[in-house]
Amino acid sequence: MRIFIAGLAILCSVFSATASADLAADINRLRKQGCDGHAGSASKLETSRELDAVAREWSRGGKLSDALTKTNYRAIDSASIHMAGTVNDAAIVRVLADNYCEAVLNPAFTAIGLFRDRQDVRIVVAAPVIIPAASDAGPISARVLTLVNEARSKPRKCGGTAFEAAPALTLSTTLTRVAAAHAKDMAMHDFFEHEGSDGSTPAQRAVQAGYQWRNIAENIAAGATTADAVVGGWLESPGHCANLMGTQFTEMGIAYATAPKSRAGIYWSQMFGRPKGK
């Protein structure tokens, strides 16, 4: 499963007088008070140097999506506004209130970036992708296990194949160690495959870790940033869903690894197994 990020571009040209330095604060005041008949938003847009860089790159020409890619800024969604001419903050806020209230008030947007070059003003608001820290691994693993067992507790269809409810899985420390090694391998080497950078298969990696298996399988994902998102993606994919629902498995391991400069930013591995003799 891969998760791809899309951006929304909005273009506006307006001519006015001067530009001031505290535009972000003015936009947040508009966001708080509301506009165009809509109530304000309690959440504040946080200024972001990374998003400032996106606005700067966008000012050089091209699409906002290109600027996001070039600056390696990951956003779930974004909106951009361009105002050209000698504009002052009051004029900018009026245009935002009259024409772009939806973007300004959208509670999903939490960050703002600005770039001003003489008479040119670029505004970018975004819902950034927040990649979990390594310290979050315990709670996230527990959440994945809960979601997997909830899914297994009910009959479901994976593509065109029907599956009966399956017994709950337990979390295996050995399989989690195998999953962690492959997730780290994908993150470090920026690839997305079941085959490891050393040519190993999931089954081989399990044996190398000391897991003598009767049944073994692996799900992988890239780009998902929460337990709910990664499990949801697997359930939507027939092959991954079949692994998740398989009655031939009694335990699982789950891990993720992050690499901010990689294409996906975060990589997941989920191992399913049944030990020999069980």
Accessible surface in RSA format (square Angstrom, percent):
REM  Atomic radii and reference values for relative SASA: ProtOr
REM  Chains: A
REM  Algorithm: Lee & Richards
REM  Probe-radius: 1.40
REM  Slices: 20
REM RES _ NUM      All-atoms   Total-Side   Main-Chain    Non-polar    All polar
REM                ABS   REL    ABS   REL    ABS   REL    ABS   REL    ABS   REL
RES MET A   1    43.90  22.7  21.49  14.2  22.41  53.4  30.25  25.7  13.65  18.1
RES ARG A   2   124.05  52.1 101.93  52.0  22.13  52.7  27.28  37.3  96.77  58.6
RES ILE A   3    68.67  39.1  49.94  37.2  18.73  45.2  52.72  38.0  15.95  43.3
RES PHE A   4   167.19  83.6 139.70  86.5  27.50  71.5 141.99  86.1  25.20  72.1
RES ILE A   5    73.93  42.1  40.08  29.9  33.85  81.6  41.34  29.8  32.58  88.4
RES ALA A   6    76.19  70.0  65.57 101.2  10.62  24.1  71.93 101.3   4.26  11.3
RES GLY A   7    33.54  41.4   0.00   N/A  33.54  41.4   3.24   8.9  30.30  67.9
RES LEU A   8    94.51  52.6  91.86  65.7   2.65   6.7  94.51  66.4   0.00   0.0
RES ALA A   9    65.96  60.6  39.90  61.6  26.06  59.3  40.06  56.4  25.90  68.6
RES ILE A  10    38.70  22.0  34.14  25.4   4.56  11.0  38.46  27.7   0.24   0.6
RES LEU A  11   126.04  70.2 101.51  72.6  24.52  61.6 101.51  71.3  24.52  66.0
RES CYS A  12    17.72  13.4  12.20  13.6   5.52  13.0   5.52  14.0  12.20  13.2
RES SER A  13    75.56  63.9  46.07  61.5  29.49  67.9  25.36  54.0  50.20  70.3
RES VAL A  14    34.73  22.9  31.65  28.7   3.08   7.4  34.73  30.2   0.00   0.0
RES PHE A  15   159.54  79.8 134.14  83.1  25.39  66.1 134.57  81.6  24.97  71.5
RES SER A  16    34.01  28.7  12.79  17.1  21.22  48.9  15.72  33.5  18.29  25.6
RES ALA A  17    57.31  52.7  43.19  66.6  14.13  32.1  49.84  70.2   7.47  19.8
RES THR A  18    91.73  65.2  86.58  87.8   5.15  12.3  71.68  96.3  20.05  30.3
RES ALA A  19    46.92  43.1  15.23  23.5  31.68  72.1  15.42  21.7  31.50  83.4
RES SER A  20    53.53  45.2  43.69  58.3   9.84  22.7  48.61 103.5   4.93   6.9
RES ALA A  21   109.25 100.4  67.98 104.9  41.27  93.9  75.89 106.9  33.36  88.4
RES ASP A  22    84.62  59.3  83.06  82.7   1.56   3.7  31.73  74.7  52.89  52.8
RES LEU A  23     0.60   0.3   0.56   0.4   0.03   0.1   0.56   0.4   0.03   0.1
RES ALA A  24    12.41  11.4  11.80  18.2   0.61   1.4  11.80  16.6   0.61   1.6
RES ALA A  25    30.18  27.7  22.58  34.8   7.60  17.3  28.11  39.6   2.07   5.5
RES ASP A  26    30.47  21.3  27.99  27.9   2.49   5.9   6.76  15.9  23.71  23.7
RES ILE A  27     1.75   1.0   1.75   1.3   0.00   0.0   1.75   1.3   0.00   0.0
RES ASN A  28    18.95  13.1  14.49  14.0   4.46  10.8  12.06  29.0   6.89   6.7
RES ARG A  29   136.96  57.5 132.70  67.6   4.26  10.2  70.59  96.5  66.37  40.2
RES LEU A  30     5.15   2.9   3.34   2.4   1.81   4.5   4.30   3.0   0.84   2.3
RES ARG A  31     1.05   0.4   1.05   0.5   0.00   0.0   1.05   1.4   0.00   0.0
RES LYS A  32   162.92  79.5 148.68  91.2  14.23  33.9  91.41  82.3  71.50  76.2
RES GLN A  33   135.28  75.6 100.04  73.1  35.23  83.9  37.89  80.6  97.39  73.9
RES GLY A  34     8.67  10.7   0.00   N/A   8.67  10.7   1.48   4.1   7.19  16.1
RES CYS A  35    14.15  10.7   2.81   3.1  11.34  26.6  13.57  34.4   0.57   0.6
RES ASP A  36   104.56  73.2  71.08  70.7  33.48  79.2  14.82  34.9  89.74  89.5
RES GLY A  37    88.78 109.5   0.00   N/A  88.78 109.5  45.46 124.8  43.32  97.0
RES HIS A  38   109.22  59.7  99.65  69.3   9.57  24.5  62.02  63.9  47.20  54.9
RES ALA A  39    92.09  84.7  63.78  98.4  28.31  64.4  73.80 103.9  18.29  48.4
RES GLY A  40    30.68  37.8   0.00   N/A  30.68  37.8   2.56   7.0  28.13  63.0
RES SER A  41    16.23  13.7   7.35   9.8   8.88  20.5  11.38  24.2   4.84   6.8
RES ALA A  42   115.02 105.8  69.37 107.1  45.64 103.8  78.72 110.9  36.30  96.2
RES SER A  43    48.67  41.1  35.51  47.4  13.17  30.3  44.93  95.7   3.75   5.2
RES LYS A  44   127.67  62.3 114.13  70.0  13.54  32.2  61.74  55.6  65.93  70.2
RES LEU A  45     0.55   0.3   0.25   0.2   0.30   0.8   0.25   0.2   0.30   0.8
RES GLU A  46   101.30  58.2 101.05  76.4   0.26   0.6  46.52  90.0  54.78  44.7
RES THR A  47    96.47  68.6  74.07  75.1  22.40  53.4  41.88  56.3  54.59  82.5
RES SER A  48    17.73  15.0  12.82  17.1   4.91  11.3  14.30  30.5   3.43   4.8
RES ARG A  49   211.40  88.8 201.80 102.9   9.60  22.9  72.27  98.8 139.13  84.3
RES GLU A  50   113.31  65.1 107.20  81.1   6.11  14.6  52.46 101.5  60.85  49.7
RES LEU A  51     0.00   0.0   0.00   0.0   0.00   0.0   0.00   0.0   0.00   0.0
RES ASP A  52    39.87  27.9  39.86  39.7   0.01   0.0   6.55  15.4  33.32  33.2
RES ALA A  53    33.06  30.4  30.92  47.7   2.13   4.8  31.00  43.7   2.06   5.5
RES VAL A  54     0.00   0.0   0.00   0.0   0.00   0.0   0.00   0.0   0.00   0.0
RES ALA A  55     0.00   0.0   0.00   0.0   0.00   0.0   0.00   0.0   0.00   0.0
RES ARG A  56    97.62  41.0  97.62  49.8   0.00   0.0  26.25  35.9  71.38  43.3
RES GLU A  57    27.58  15.8  26.69  20.2   0.89   2.1   2.36   4.6  25.22  20.6
RES TRP A  58    14.50   5.8  13.69   6.6   0.81   1.9   5.31   2.8   9.20  14.9
RES SER A  59    30.37  25.7  10.00  13.3  20.37  46.9   4.39   9.3  25.98  36.4
RES ARG A  60   168.09  70.6 126.64  64.6  41.45  98.7  56.45  77.1 111.65  67.7
RES GLY A  61    47.76  58.9   0.00   N/A  47.76  58.9  33.94  93.1  13.82  30.9
RES GLY A  62    59.28  73.1   0.00   N/A  59.28  73.1  31.89  87.5  27.39  61.3
RES LYS A  63   145.55  71.0 140.44  86.2   5.11  12.2  86.93  78.2  58.62  62.4
RES LEU A  64     1.92   1.1   1.38   1.0   0.54   1.3   1.38   1.0   0.54   1.4
RES SER A  65    50.01  42.3  45.77  61.1   4.24   9.8  35.09  74.7  14.92  20.9
RES ASP A  66    65.02  45.5  63.27  63.0   1.75   4.1  13.07  30.8  51.94  51.8
RES ALA A  67     2.86   2.6   1.38   2.1   1.48   3.4   2.28   3.2   0.58   1.5
RES LEU A  68    11.93   6.6  11.18   8.0   0.74   1.9  11.32   7.9   0.61   1.6
RES THR A  69   108.74  77.3  88.77  90.0  19.98  47.6  70.47  94.7  38.27  57.9
RES LYS A  70   147.96  72.2 109.83  67.4  38.13  90.8  70.45  63.4  77.52  82.6
RES THR A  71    43.97  31.3  15.29  15.5  28.69  68.4  23.00  30.9  20.97  31.7
RES ASN A  72    70.00  48.3  54.71  52.9  15.29  36.8  27.41  66.0  42.59  41.2
RES TYR A  73    28.85  13.5  17.95  10.2  10.90  28.4  19.52  14.7   9.33  11.5
RES ARG A  74    44.01  18.5  34.79  17.7   9.22  22.0  24.98  34.1  19.03  11.5
RES ALA A  75     0.18   0.2   0.00   0.0   0.18   0.4   0.00   0.0   0.18   0.5
RES ILE A  76   111.78  63.6  97.80  72.9  13.98  33.7  98.18  70.7  13.60  36.9
RES ASP A  77    53.40  37.4  53.40  53.1   0.00   0.0  14.78  34.8  38.62  38.5
RES SER A  78     0.03   0.0   0.03   0.0   0.00   0.0   0.00   0.0   0.03   0.0
RES ALA A  79     0.67   0.6   0.13   0.2   0.54   1.2   0.29   0.4   0.38   1.0
RES SER A  80     0.16   0.1   0.00   0.0   0.16   0.4   0.16   0.3   0.00   0.0
RES ILE A  81     4.53   2.6   4.43   3.3   0.11   0.3   4.43   3.2   0.11   0.3
RES HIS A  82    25.12  13.7  25.12  17.5   0.00   0.0  20.49  21.1   4.63   5.4
RES MET A  83     0.13   0.1   0.12   0.1   0.01   0.0   0.12   0.1   0.01   0.0
RES ALA A  84    26.58  24.4  26.58  41.0   0.00   0.0  26.58  37.4   0.00   0.0
RES GLY A  85     5.10   6.3   0.00   N/A   5.10   6.3   2.21   6.1   2.89   6.5
RES THR A  86    52.62  37.4  48.65  49.3   3.96   9.4  34.33  46.1  18.29  27.6
RES VAL A  87     1.46   1.0   0.38   0.3   1.08   2.6   0.38   0.3   1.08   2.9
RES ASN A  88    41.18  28.4  41.18  39.8   0.00   0.0  10.58  25.5  30.60  29.6
RES ASP A  89    11.55   8.1  10.31  10.3   1.24   2.9  10.05  23.7   1.50   1.5
RES ALA A  90    58.27  53.6  46.50  71.8  11.78  26.8  55.00  77.5   3.27   8.7
RES ALA A  91     6.55   6.0   5.84   9.0   0.70   1.6   6.26   8.8   0.29   0.8
RES ILE A  92     0.00   0.0   0.00   0.0   0.00   0.0   0.00   0.0   0.00   0.0
RES VAL A  93    30.15  19.8  30.15  27.3   0.00   0.0  30.15  26.2   0.00   0.0
RES ARG A  94   143.96  60.4 140.75  71.7   3.21   7.6  67.90  92.8  76.06  46.1
RES VAL A  95    20.25  13.3  19.24  17.4   1.01   2.4  20.21  17.6   0.04   0.1
RES LEU A  96     0.64   0.4   0.64   0.5   0.00   0.0   0.64   0.5   0.00   0.0
RES ALA A  97    21.29  19.6  19.35  29.9   1.94   4.4  19.35  27.2   1.94   5.1
RES ASP A  98   112.01  78.5  81.59  81.2  30.42  71.9  23.05  54.2  88.97  88.7
RES ASN A  99    94.31  65.0  63.27  61.1  31.04  74.7  14.50  34.9  79.81  77.1
RES TYR A 100    33.09  15.4  29.82  17.0   3.27   8.5  17.47  13.1  15.62  19.3
RES CYS A 101     6.65   5.0   4.87   5.4   1.79   4.2   4.87  12.3   1.79   1.9
RES GLU A 102   149.80  86.0 139.29 105.4  10.51  25.0  59.31 114.7  90.49  73.9
RES ALA A 103     8.67   8.0   4.20   6.5   4.48  10.2   7.40  10.4   1.28   3.4
RES VAL A 104     4.11   2.7   3.92   3.6   0.19   0.5   4.11   3.6   0.00   0.0
RES LEU A 105    17.07   9.5  14.39  10.3   2.68   6.7  14.47  10.2   2.60   7.0
RES ASN A 106    42.93  29.6  38.05  36.8   4.88  11.7   7.53  18.1  35.39  34.2
RES PRO A 107    98.70  71.9  87.53  79.8  11.18  40.6  87.82  72.5  10.89  67.7
RES ALA A 108    56.81  52.2  40.24  62.1  16.58  37.7  52.21  73.5   4.60  12.2
RES PHE A 109     4.03   2.0   4.03   2.5   0.00   0.0   4.03   2.4   0.00   0.0
RES THR A 110    57.75  41.1  56.42  57.2   1.33   3.2  49.77  66.8   7.98  12.1
RES ALA A 111     8.23   7.6   8.23  12.7   0.00   0.0   8.23  11.6   0.00   0.0
RES ILE A 112     1.55   0.9   0.71   0.5   0.84   2.0   0.71   0.5   0.84   2.3
RES GLY A 113     0.36   0.4   0.00   N/A   0.36   0.4   0.36   1.0   0.00   0.0
RES LEU A 114    35.75  19.9  26.40  18.9   9.34  23.5  26.40  18.5   9.34  25.1
RES PHE A 115    42.56  21.3  39.75  24.6   2.81   7.3  42.56  25.8   0.00   0.0
RES ARG A 116    64.13  26.9  38.10  19.4  26.03  62.0  37.63  51.4  26.49  16.1
RES ASP A 117    77.14  54.0  70.75  70.4   6.39  15.1   7.89  18.6  69.25  69.1
RES ARG A 118   222.59  93.5 187.17  95.4  35.43  84.3  74.54 101.9 148.06  89.7
RES GLN A 119    98.20  54.9  95.66  69.9   2.54   6.0  24.27  51.7  73.93  56.1
RES ASP A 120    30.91  21.7  30.79  30.6   0.12   0.3  20.23  47.6  10.68  10.6
RES VAL A 121     0.24   0.2   0.15   0.1   0.09   0.2   0.15   0.1   0.09   0.3
RES ARG A 122    29.54  12.4  29.54  15.1   0.00   0.0   0.00   0.0  29.54  17.9
RES ILE A 123     3.37   1.9   3.08   2.3   0.30   0.7   3.08   2.2   0.30   0.8
RES VAL A 124     0.03   0.0   0.00   0.0   0.03   0.1   0.03   0.0   0.00   0.0
RES VAL A 125     5.58   3.7   5.53   5.0   0.05   0.1   5.53   4.8   0.05   0.1
RES ALA A 126     0.00   0.0   0.00   0.0   0.00   0.0   0.00   0.0   0.00   0.0
RES ALA A 127     9.97   9.2   9.28  14.3   0.69   1.6   9.97  14.0   0.00   0.0
RES PRO A 128    33.25  24.2  28.02  25.5   5.23  19.0  28.02  23.1   5.23  32.5
RES VAL A 129    26.07  17.2   8.71   7.9  17.36  41.8   8.80   7.6  17.28  46.9
RES ILE A 130   136.26  77.5 123.75  92.2  12.50  30.1 126.66  91.2   9.60  26.1
RES ILE A 131    48.72  27.7  26.83  20.0  21.89  52.8  26.83  19.3  21.89  59.4
RES PRO A 132    15.98  11.6   6.74   6.1   9.24  33.6  13.56  11.2   2.42  15.1
RES ALA A 133    54.60  50.2  43.89  67.7  10.71  24.4  52.94  74.5   1.67   4.4
RES ALA A 134    89.75  82.5  69.63 107.5  20.12  45.8  73.12 103.0  16.63  44.1
RES SER A 135   100.44  84.9  64.15  85.6  36.29  83.6  58.77 125.1  41.67  58.4
RES ASP A 136    57.32  40.2  57.23  57.0   0.10   0.2   8.35  19.6  48.98  48.8
RES ALA A 137    42.50  39.1  42.23  65.2   0.27   0.6  42.38  59.7   0.12   0.3
RES GLY A 138    49.01  60.4   0.00   N/A  49.01  60.4  38.41 105.4  10.60  23.7
RES PRO A 139    95.45  69.6  81.89  74.7  13.56  49.3  90.05  74.3   5.40  33.6
RES ILE A 140    24.55  14.0  23.49  17.5   1.06   2.5  24.55  17.7   0.00   0.0
RES SER A 141    16.89  14.3  16.80  22.4   0.08   0.2   7.66  16.3   9.22  12.9
RES ALA A 142    55.35  50.9  50.39  77.8   4.96  11.3  53.71  75.6   1.64   4.3
RES ARG A 143   100.03  42.0  95.96  48.9   4.07   9.7  39.33  53.8  60.70  36.8
RES VAL A 144     0.00   0.0   0.00   0.0   0.00   0.0   0.00   0.0   0.00   0.0
RES LEU A 145    34.97  19.5  34.97  25.0   0.00   0.0  34.97  24.6   0.00   0.0
RES THR A 146    62.17  44.2  55.81  56.6   6.36  15.2  34.48  46.3  27.70  41.9
RES LEU A 147    24.93  13.9  22.13  15.8   2.80   7.0  22.16  15.6   2.77   7.5
RES VAL A 148     0.00   0.0   0.00   0.0   0.00   0.0   0.00   0.0   0.00   0.0
RES ASN A 149    30.50  21.0  25.87  25.0   4.63  11.2  14.53  35.0  15.97  15.4
RES GLU A 150    85.11  48.9  80.77  61.1   4.34  10.3  36.31  70.2  48.81  39.8
RES ALA A 151     5.12   4.7   1.75   2.7   3.37   7.7   4.74   6.7   0.38   1.0
RES ARG A 152     0.96   0.4   0.96   0.5   0.00   0.0   0.34   0.5   0.61   0.4
RES SER A 153    66.23  56.0  40.65  54.3  25.58  58.9  40.12  85.4  26.12  36.6
RES LYS A 154   117.97  57.6 117.57  72.1   0.41   1.0  90.11  81.1  27.86  29.7
RES PRO A 155    90.98  66.3  73.52  67.0  17.46  63.5  73.71  60.9  17.27 107.3
RES ARG A 156    73.92  31.0  60.81  31.0  13.11  31.2  20.12  27.5  53.80  32.6
RES LYS A 157   143.62  70.1 119.57  73.4  24.05  57.3  68.22  61.4  75.40  80.3
RES CYS A 158     5.26   4.0   0.37   0.4   4.89  11.5   1.48   3.8   3.78   4.1
RES GLY A 159    45.90  56.6   0.00   N/A  45.90  56.6  24.84  68.2  21.06  47.2
RES GLY A 160    76.56  94.4   0.00   N/A  76.56  94.4  36.68 100.6  39.88  89.3
RES THR A 161    77.67  55.2  74.08  75.1   3.60   8.6  43.10  57.9  34.57  52.3
RES ALA A 162    75.47  69.4  50.90  78.5  24.57  55.9  51.10  72.0  24.37  64.5
RES PHE A 163    46.49  23.3  40.81  25.3   5.68  14.8  44.42  26.9   2.07   5.9
RES GLU A 164   136.80  78.5 130.12  98.4   6.68  15.9  59.28 114.7  77.52  63.3
RES ALA A 165    46.65  42.9  29.34  45.3  17.31  39.4  29.73  41.9  16.92  44.8
RES ALA A 166     9.71   8.9   0.00   0.0   9.71  22.1   2.60   3.7   7.11  18.8
RES PRO A 167    97.05  70.7  84.23  76.8  12.82  46.6  96.35  79.6   0.70   4.3
RES ALA A 168    69.76  64.1  46.21  71.3  23.55  53.6  47.14  66.4  22.62  59.9
RES LEU A 169     4.55   2.5   0.09   0.1   4.46  11.2   0.09   0.1   4.46  12.0
RES THR A 170    85.52  60.8  82.93  84.1   2.59   6.2  74.97 100.7  10.56  16.0
RES LEU A 171    74.81  41.7  49.48  35.4  25.32  63.7  49.48  34.8  25.32  68.1
RES SER A 172    11.86  10.0   6.02   8.0   5.84  13.4   7.46  15.9   4.40   6.2
RES THR A 173   113.73  80.9 104.94 106.4   8.79  20.9  80.91 108.7  32.81  49.6
RES THR A 174    32.17  22.9  31.89  32.3   0.28   0.7   4.61   6.2  27.56  41.7
RES LEU A 175     0.00   0.0   0.00   0.0   0.00   0.0   0.00   0.0   0.00   0.0
RES THR A 176    36.13  25.7  36.13  36.6   0.00   0.0  36.00  48.4   0.12   0.2
RES ARG A 177   131.80  55.3 126.07  64.3   5.73  13.6  71.27  97.4  60.53  36.7
RES VAL A 178     5.10   3.4   1.19   1.1   3.91   9.4   5.05   4.4   0.05   0.1
RES ALA A 179     0.15   0.1   0.00   0.0   0.15   0.4   0.15   0.2   0.00   0.0
RES ALA A 180    42.72  39.3  38.99  60.2   3.73   8.5  39.82  56.1   2.91   7.7
RES ALA A 181    61.39  56.4  47.02  72.6  14.37  32.7  55.46  78.1   5.93  15.7
RES HIS A 182     1.54   0.8   0.39   0.3   1.15   3.0   1.29   1.3   0.25   0.3
RES ALA A 183     0.00   0.0   0.00   0.0   0.00   0.0   0.00   0.0   0.00   0.0
RES LYS A 184   124.33  60.7 124.33  76.3   0.00   0.0  66.47  59.8  57.86  61.6
RES ASP A 185    25.39  17.8  21.13  21.0   4.26  10.1  16.24  38.2   9.15   9.1
RES MET A 186     0.00   0.0   0.00   0.0   0.00   0.0   0.00   0.0   0.00   0.0
RES ALA A 187     5.08   4.7   2.29   3.5   2.79   6.3   2.29   3.2   2.79   7.4
RES MET A 188   130.11  67.4  93.88  62.1  36.23  86.3  91.25  77.6  38.86  51.5
RES HIS A 189   105.52  57.7  81.61  56.7  23.92  61.2  60.52  62.4  45.00  52.4
RES ASP A 190    44.33  31.0  39.32  39.1   5.00  11.8  19.91  46.8  24.42  24.4
RES PHE A 191    36.23  18.1  34.53  21.4   1.69   4.4  36.23  22.0   0.00   0.0
RES PHE A 192    27.29  13.7  19.59  12.1   7.71  20.1  19.59  11.9   7.71  22.1
RES GLU A 193   101.08  58.0  99.77  75.5   1.32   3.1  28.07  54.3  73.01  59.6
RES HIS A 194    72.19  39.5  70.57  49.1   1.61   4.1  50.75  52.3  21.44  24.9
RES GLU A 195   107.15  61.5 101.22  76.6   5.94  14.1  23.98  46.4  83.17  67.9
RES GLY A 196     5.68   7.0   0.00   N/A   5.68   7.0   0.60   1.6   5.09  11.4
RES SER A 197    69.94  59.1  27.88  37.2  42.07  96.9  25.35  54.0  44.59  62.5
RES ASP A 198   114.60  80.3  73.32  73.0  41.28  97.6  49.96 117.6  64.64  64.5
RES GLY A 199    39.38  48.6   0.00   N/A  39.38  48.6  20.93  57.4  18.45  41.3
RES SER A 200     8.03   6.8   4.75   6.3   3.28   7.6   6.78  14.4   1.26   1.8
RES THR A 201    57.72  41.1  57.50  58.3   0.22   0.5  54.58  73.3   3.15   4.8
RES PRO A 202    24.28  17.7  24.28  22.1   0.00   0.0  24.28  20.0   0.00   0.0
RES ALA A 203    26.19  24.1  25.13  38.8   1.06   2.4  25.31  35.6   0.88   2.3
RES GLN A 204    90.92  50.8  87.37  63.9   3.55   8.4  29.90  63.6  61.02  46.3
RES ARG A 205    24.04  10.1  20.64  10.5   3.40   8.1  21.10  28.8   2.93   1.8
RES ALA A 206     0.00   0.0   0.00   0.0   0.00   0.0   0.00   0.0   0.00   0.0
RES VAL A 207    70.59  46.4  63.59  57.6   7.00  16.9  63.59  55.3   7.00  19.0
RES GLN A 208   133.96  74.9  94.42  69.0  39.54  94.2  49.01 104.3  84.95  64.4
RES ALA A 209    31.49  29.0   9.33  14.4  22.16  50.4  21.08  29.7  10.41  27.6
RES GLY A 210    54.58  67.3   0.00   N/A  54.58  67.3  29.05  79.7  25.53  57.2
RES TYR A 211    14.02   6.5  11.63   6.6   2.39   6.2  14.02  10.5   0.00   0.0
RES GLN A 212    95.95  53.7  89.83  65.7   6.11  14.6  45.60  97.1  50.35  38.2
RES TRP A 213    76.63  30.8  70.99  34.4   5.64  13.2  70.07  37.4   6.57  10.7
RES ARG A 214   139.67  58.6 120.69  61.5  18.98  45.2  31.88  43.6 107.79  65.3
RES ASN A 215    39.07  26.9  37.39  36.1   1.68   4.0   3.79   9.1  35.28  34.1
RES ILE A 216    30.14  17.2   9.50   7.1  20.65  49.8   9.50   6.8  20.65  56.0
RES ALA A 217    17.40  16.0  10.42  16.1   6.98  15.9  17.40  24.5   0.00   0.0
RES GLU A 218    11.15   6.4   0.58   0.4  10.57  25.2   0.28   0.5  10.88   8.9
RES ASN A 219     0.21   0.1   0.21   0.2   0.00   0.0   0.00   0.0   0.21   0.2
RES ILE A 220     6.63   3.8   6.63   4.9   0.00   0.0   6.63   4.8   0.00   0.0
RES ALA A 221     0.00   0.0   0.00   0.0   0.00   0.0   0.00   0.0   0.00   0.0
RES ALA A 222     2.37   2.2   1.76   2.7   0.61   1.4   1.76   2.5   0.61   1.6
RES GLY A 223    12.46  15.4   0.00   N/A  12.46  15.4   4.75  13.0   7.70  17.3
RES ALA A 224     0.55   0.5   0.00   0.0   0.55   1.2   0.55   0.8   0.00   0.0
RES THR A 225    25.91  18.4  20.34  20.6   5.57  13.3   2.12   2.8  23.79  36.0
RES THR A 226    67.63  48.1  65.92  66.8   1.71   4.1  61.87  83.1   5.76   8.7
RES ALA A 227     5.11   4.7   2.88   4.4   2.23   5.1   2.88   4.1   2.23   5.9
RES ASP A 228    73.61  51.6  64.26  64.0   9.35  22.1  30.89  72.7  42.71  42.6
RES ALA A 229    41.68  38.3  25.46  39.3  16.23  36.9  37.21  52.4   4.48  11.9
RES VAL A 230     0.00   0.0   0.00   0.0   0.00   0.0   0.00   0.0   0.00   0.0
RES VAL A 231     4.09   2.7   4.09   3.7   0.00   0.0   4.09   3.6   0.00   0.0
RES GLY A 232    26.73  33.0   0.00   N/A  26.73  33.0  25.74  70.6   0.99   2.2
RES GLY A 233    11.23  13.8   0.00   N/A  11.23  13.8   6.87  18.9   4.35   9.7
RES TRP A 234     0.00   0.0   0.00   0.0   0.00   0.0   0.00   0.0   0.00   0.0
RES LEU A 235    43.64  24.3  30.40  21.7  13.25  33.3  30.64  21.5  13.00  35.0
RES GLU A 236   151.85  87.2 119.57  90.5  32.28  76.9  49.87  96.5 101.98  83.3
RES SER A 237    29.72  25.1  26.29  35.1   3.43   7.9  17.62  37.5  12.10  17.0
RES PRO A 238    74.41  54.2  71.89  65.5   2.52   9.1  72.82  60.1   1.59   9.9
RES GLY A 239    48.94  60.3   0.00   N/A  48.94  60.3  40.36 110.8   8.58  19.2
RES HIS A 240    35.17  19.2  33.96  23.6   1.22   3.1  29.68  30.6   5.49   6.4
RES CYS A 241     0.26   0.2   0.26   0.3   0.00   0.0   0.00   0.0   0.26   0.3
RES ALA A 242    31.99  29.4  28.98  44.7   3.00   6.8  29.34  41.3   2.65   7.0
RES ASN A 243    34.87  24.0  34.34  33.2   0.53   1.3   0.52   1.3  34.35  33.2
RES LEU A 244     0.00   0.0   0.00   0.0   0.00   0.0   0.00   0.0   0.00   0.0
RES MET A 245     0.37   0.2   0.00   0.0   0.37   0.9   0.00   0.0   0.37   0.5
RES GLY A 246     2.69   3.3   0.00   N/A   2.69   3.3   2.69   7.4   0.00   0.0
RES THR A 247    79.76  56.7  69.78  70.7   9.98  23.8  37.99  51.0  41.77  63.1
RES GLN A 248    80.03  44.8  74.21  54.2   5.82  13.9  33.41  71.1  46.63  35.4
RES PHE A 249     7.46   3.7   4.29   2.7   3.17   8.2   4.29   2.6   3.17   9.1
RES THR A 250    48.30  34.4  41.72  42.3   6.58  15.7  41.16  55.3   7.14  10.8
RES GLU A 251    27.81  16.0  27.81  21.0   0.00   0.0   0.15   0.3  27.66  22.6
RES MET A 252     0.00   0.0   0.00   0.0   0.00   0.0   0.00   0.0   0.00   0.0
RES GLY A 253     0.00   0.0   0.00   N/A   0.00   0.0   0.00   0.0   0.00   0.0
RES ILE A 254     2.12   1.2   1.35   1.0   0.77   1.9   1.35   1.0   0.77   2.1
RES ALA A 255    12.34  11.3   7.38  11.4   4.96  11.3  12.34  17.4   0.00   0.0
RES TYR A 256    27.36  12.8   6.88   3.9  20.48  53.3   6.88   5.2  20.48  25.2
RES ALA A 257    18.32  16.8  12.36  19.1   5.96  13.6  18.32  25.8   0.00   0.0
RES THR A 258    57.42  40.8  33.14  33.6  24.28  57.9   3.90   5.2  53.53  80.9
RES ALA A 259    20.11  18.5  17.36  26.8   2.75   6.3  20.11  28.3   0.00   0.0
RES PRO A 260    95.27  69.4  94.09  85.8   1.18   4.3  94.39  77.9   0.87   5.4
RES LYS A 261   192.81  94.1 167.12 102.5  25.69  61.2 110.25  99.2  82.56  87.9
RES SER A 262     6.94   5.9   1.83   2.4   5.11  11.8   5.13  10.9   1.80   2.5
RES ARG A 263   182.89  76.8 153.65  78.3  29.24  69.6  83.92 114.7  98.97  60.0
RES ALA A 264    23.16  21.3  10.83  16.7  12.34  28.1  18.70  26.3   4.46  11.8
RES GLY A 265     0.00   0.0   0.00   N/A   0.00   0.0   0.00   0.0   0.00   0.0
RES ILE A 266     0.46   0.3   0.46   0.3   0.00   0.0   0.46   0.3   0.00   0.0
RES TYR A 267     4.61   2.2   4.61   2.6   0.00   0.0   1.29   1.0   3.32   4.1
RES TRP A 268     0.07   0.0   0.07   0.0   0.00   0.0   0.07   0.0   0.00   0.0
RES SER A 269     0.00   0.0   0.00   0.0   0.00   0.0   0.00   0.0   0.00   0.0
RES GLN A 270     0.00   0.0   0.00   0.0   0.00   0.0   0.00   0.0   0.00   0.0
RES MET A 271     0.04   0.0   0.04   0.0   0.00   0.0   0.00   0.0   0.04   0.1
RES PHE A 272     0.00   0.0   0.00   0.0   0.00   0.0   0.00   0.0   0.00   0.0
RES GLY A 273     0.00   0.0   0.00   N/A   0.00   0.0   0.00   0.0   0.00   0.0
RES ARG A 274    46.68  19.6  46.68  23.8   0.00   0.0   0.86   1.2  45.83  27.8
RES PRO A 275    21.05  15.3  21.05  19.2   0.00   0.0  21.05  17.4   0.00   0.0
RES LYS A 276   134.15  65.4 116.22  71.3  17.94  42.7  66.98  60.3  67.17  71.5
RES GLY A 277    86.31 106.4   0.00   N/A  86.31 106.4  45.85 125.8  40.46  90.6
RES LYS A 278   145.17  70.8 122.40  75.1  22.77  54.2  94.69  85.2  50.48  53.8
END  Absolute sums over single chains surface
CHAIN  1 A    13658.8      10757.4       2901.4       7879.0       5779.8
END  Absolute sums over all chains
TOTAL         13658.8      10757.4       2901.4       7879.0       5779.8
